[in-house]
Amino acid sequence: PPPSLPRCRQAPRHRQVRCPLTRASLFGRFAPRSRSYGSLVQKDEAGERTETERISFARALEKMGSWYAHRLATTFSMSVAPKGSSAMPYSARGWTTFERRVSQLIKEADDESWRRLADPAVLRTVGPVGGAYVEPPMHPRAFAAVLARKVFTNGRSDCELVAGLYYDTLAGALGHVRDLIYKNCGWGDEEVAKLAEVLGWAREVTMLWLTCNPRIGRRGYAALAAALREAQTAPRLETIVVDYPKAASATELRAACEARGIWLTAPGE
């Protein structure tokens, strides 16, 4: 379960005052939480499951991606092991790679909310006004290539299973979301180019926010423009919000938006 919310700063005379915001006040009496390994039926000492357990496990896997990808869920990443731990590093494991990636697909990224992926290895602040780095959505082919270099208990069979789960989760998440918000998350040209590669799945999205990412330049906007020239890319997209829509670096993006009838604008316009 997620840890308790931290205490507030010390009051005068060093009297500790507990933060009035608790999990109960934020989420109701029972805070929803899930630990994927303990929530699914695992194999016994002989490496087997009963028929009933296999059916239950298979059904759980069908929806597993939504546990992490849902934009109201917060994923707590155990990426930093305790001192002296002999466990396989978090970044080397296949299942944790999947969990981490889908946890960042469609969750809103801005400096006005807590991080939806709480990771002690990631800087909390990437800009002058806050915000934490968010990895961009990864194309299924690129994800499969990364996954092939990770470690799985069951080897190749799990690798292929997880690659398919990622595809299904990405298609389902991007295919039904109405707005994509990547504000103040440390993005540059490379991240926008990766986003452009998956916009073909964003069938329902109407608004895309990319503000407060000053490292985005001509190459990133050009990649986004190239994707938008394809009619099947985000067919319902109406608005793209960037910091400087009239800048020279956004020339190609402006042209692509004009051709599609998309409003390219800045915050507040």
C-alpha positions in Angstrom: 0.0 0.0 0.0 1.1 3.6 -0.5 2.9 5.2 2.4 1.2 7.7 4.7 1.3 11.3 3.6 4.3 13.2 5.0 4.1 15.4 8.1 3.8 19.1 7.7 6.8 21.3 8.5 7.5 21.8 12.2 5.3 24.3 13.9 6.7 26.9 16.3 8.5 25.4 19.4 9.2 22.3 17.3 5.8 20.9 17.9 5.0 18.3 15.3 1.6 18.8 13.6 0.2 16.1 11.4 -0.9 17.1 7.9 -4.7 17.4 7.8 -4.8 15.7 4.4 -5.0 11.9 4.8 -5.6 9.1 2.4 -9.1 8.9 3.8 -9.9 12.6 3.1 -8.5 12.4 -0.4 -10.0 9.0 -1.5 -12.7 8.2 1.0 -12.6 5.8 3.9 -10.9 3.1 2.0 -8.0 4.2 -0.2 -7.9 2.1 -3.4 -4.6 0.3 -3.7 -3.2 -2.7 -5.5 0.0 -4.7 -5.5 0.1 -6.6 -8.8 2.3 -9.5 -7.7 0.2 -10.2 -4.6 -3.1 -9.5 -6.4 -2.6 -12.3 -9.0 -2.5 -16.0 -8.2 1.2 -17.0 -8.4 2.6 -20.5 -9.1 3.2 -22.9 -6.3 6.5 -24.5 -5.2 6.4 -26.8 -8.2 5.8 -23.9 -10.7 2.2 -24.8 -11.4 -1.3 -23.4 -11.1 -4.6 -25.2 -10.9 -7.0 -24.9 -13.8 -9.1 -22.4 -11.8 -6.0 -20.4 -10.9 -4.9 -20.3 -14.6 -8.3 -19.0 -15.6 -8.3 -16.4 -12.9 -4.7 -15.4 -13.8 -5.5 -15.1 -17.5 -8.6 -12.9 -16.8 -6.6 -10.6 -14.5 -3.9 -10.2 -17.2 -6.5 -8.9 -19.7 -7.1 -5.9 -17.5 -3.8 -5.5 -15.8 -2.6 -2.6 -18.0 -5.5 -0.5 -16.9 -4.5 -0.8 -13.2 -1.4 1.2 -14.1 -2.5 3.3 -17.1 -5.6 4.8 -15.5 -5.0 8.5 -15.2 -6.4 8.6 -11.7 -4.1 5.9 -10.4 -0.8 6.6 -8.8 2.0 4.1 -9.3 4.6 3.8 -6.6 7.9 2.6 -8.2 10.3 0.7 -6.0 13.2 1.6 -8.2 15.7 2.2 -5.4 16.5 -1.0 -3.4 17.6 -0.9 0.2 21.3 -0.9 0.9 22.7 -4.4 0.7 19.8 -5.8 -1.4 20.7 -8.6 -3.8 17.5 -8.3 -5.7 17.5 -7.9 -9.5 17.7 -4.2 -10.3 14.3 -2.6 -11.0 15.4 -1.3 -14.4 16.6 -4.8 -15.6 13.3 -6.6 -15.1 10.7 -7.0 -17.8 7.5 -6.7 -15.8 8.5 -3.6 -14.0 9.5 -2.0 -17.3 6.0 -2.6 -18.5 4.4 -1.3 -15.4 6.5 1.8 -15.5 5.9 2.6 -19.2 2.1 2.2 -19.1 1.9 4.3 -15.9 3.0 7.3 -18.0 0.9 6.9 -21.1 -2.0 9.2 -20.5 -1.8 10.6 -17.0 -1.8 14.4 -16.8 1.7 15.8 -16.3 1.9 19.3 -14.8 3.2 21.2 -11.8 -0.2 21.6 -10.1 -0.7 18.0 -9.0 1.3 15.2 -7.3 3.2 12.8 -9.6 1.1 9.9 -10.9 4.4 7.9 -11.0 6.1 8.3 -7.7 9.7 7.2 -8.4 12.5 8.1 -5.9 15.1 7.8 -8.8 13.4 10.6 -10.8 14.0 14.3 -10.0 10.9 16.0 -8.6 11.7 19.2 -10.4 12.8 19.6 -14.0 12.0 23.3 -14.5 11.9 26.6 -12.8 8.3 26.2 -11.7 8.3 22.5 -10.7 7.1 19.4 -12.5 8.7 16.0 -12.8 10.1 14.2 -15.9 7.7 12.0 -17.7 8.8 9.4 -20.2 6.9 9.8 -23.5 4.7 7.0 -24.9 6.8 4.4 -26.7 5.8 2.8 -30.0 5.1 -1.0 -29.5 7.9 -2.0 -31.8 10.4 0.1 -29.8 9.0 -1.2 -26.6 9.4 -4.8 -27.8 13.0 -4.1 -28.6 13.7 -2.7 -25.1 11.8 -5.6 -23.5 13.9 -8.2 -25.3 16.9 -7.0 -23.3 15.1 -7.4 -19.9 15.0 -10.3 -17.5 11.9 -12.5 -17.1 11.4 -15.4 -14.7 9.7 -17.5 -17.5 12.0 -16.2 -20.3 10.7 -15.7 -23.8 7.1 -16.7 -23.2 6.7 -13.8 -20.6 8.5 -11.4 -22.9 6.0 -12.0 -25.8 3.1 -11.9 -23.3 4.2 -8.5 -21.9 4.8 -7.1 -25.4 1.3 -7.9 -26.3 -0.1 -6.5 -23.0 1.7 -3.2 -23.8 0.2 -3.0 -27.3 -3.3 -3.6 -25.9 -2.9 -1.1 -23.1 -1.4 1.6 -25.3 -4.2 1.1 -27.9 -6.9 1.1 -25.3 -5.6 4.1 -23.4 -4.7 6.4 -26.3 -7.8 5.3 -28.2 -10.3 6.6 -25.7 -8.7 9.6 -24.0 -10.0 13.1 -25.0 -7.0 15.2 -23.9 -3.3 14.6 -23.6 -1.5 16.9 -21.1 2.3 16.9 -21.0 3.0 20.2 -19.3 6.3 21.1 -17.6 7.6 17.5 -17.8 11.1 18.1 -19.1 10.4 17.3 -22.7 12.5 18.1 -25.7 12.6 17.2 -29.4 13.2 13.5 -28.8 10.2 13.1 -26.5 7.9 14.9 -28.9 9.1 12.8 -31.8 8.3 9.6 -29.8 4.8 11.0 -29.1 4.3 11.7 -32.8 4.9 8.0 -33.5 1.9 6.8 -31.4 -0.6 9.5 -32.3 -2.2 7.2 -34.8 -3.8 5.4 -31.9 -5.2 8.7 -30.4 -8.6 8.4 -32.2 -10.6 10.4 -29.7 -8.1 13.1 -28.5 -9.3 16.7 -29.1 -6.6 18.6 -27.2 -2.8 18.3 -26.8 -0.9 20.3 -24.3 2.9 20.7 -24.6 3.5 23.9 -22.6 6.4 24.7 -20.2 8.8 22.5 -22.1 11.4 25.0 -23.3 13.6 22.3 -24.9 11.1 21.5 -27.6 12.4 23.0 -30.9 12.3 22.7 -34.6 13.0 19.0 -34.8 10.3 18.1 -32.3 7.7 20.3 -34.0 8.6 19.0 -37.4 8.1 15.4 -36.3 4.7 16.3 -34.9 3.9 18.1 -38.2 4.8 15.1 -40.2 2.5 12.9 -38.2 -0.4 15.3 -38.5 -0.1 15.3 -42.3 -1.5 11.8 -42.2 -5.3 11.9 -42.0 -5.5 8.9 -39.6 -3.3 10.6 -37.0 -5.5 12.0 -34.2 -8.5 12.5 -36.5 -10.5 14.5 -34.0 -7.7 16.8 -32.8 -8.9 20.4 -32.5 -6.3 22.2 -30.4 -2.6 22.1 -29.7 -1.2 24.3 -27.0 2.5 25.3 -27.0 4.5 28.1 -25.5 5.4 30.0 -28.7 3.1 29.0 -31.6 4.4 31.9 -33.8 8.1 31.0 -33.3 10.2 30.1 -36.4 10.8 26.7 -34.9 7.1 26.0 -35.2 6.7 26.9 -38.9 6.1 23.4 -40.1 3.7 22.7 -37.3 1.7 25.8 -38.1 1.4 24.8 -41.7 0.3 21.2 -40.8 -2.3 22.6 -38.3 -3.7 25.1 -40.8 -4.1 22.3 -43.4 -6.0 20.1 -40.9 -8.0 23.0 -39.3 -6.3 22.5 -35.9 -6.0 25.6 -33.7 -2.3 26.0 -32.7 -2.3 28.4 -29.7 -0.5 29.5 -26.6 -1.9 29.4 -23.0 -4.4 32.1 -22.4 -5.1 32.9 -26.1 
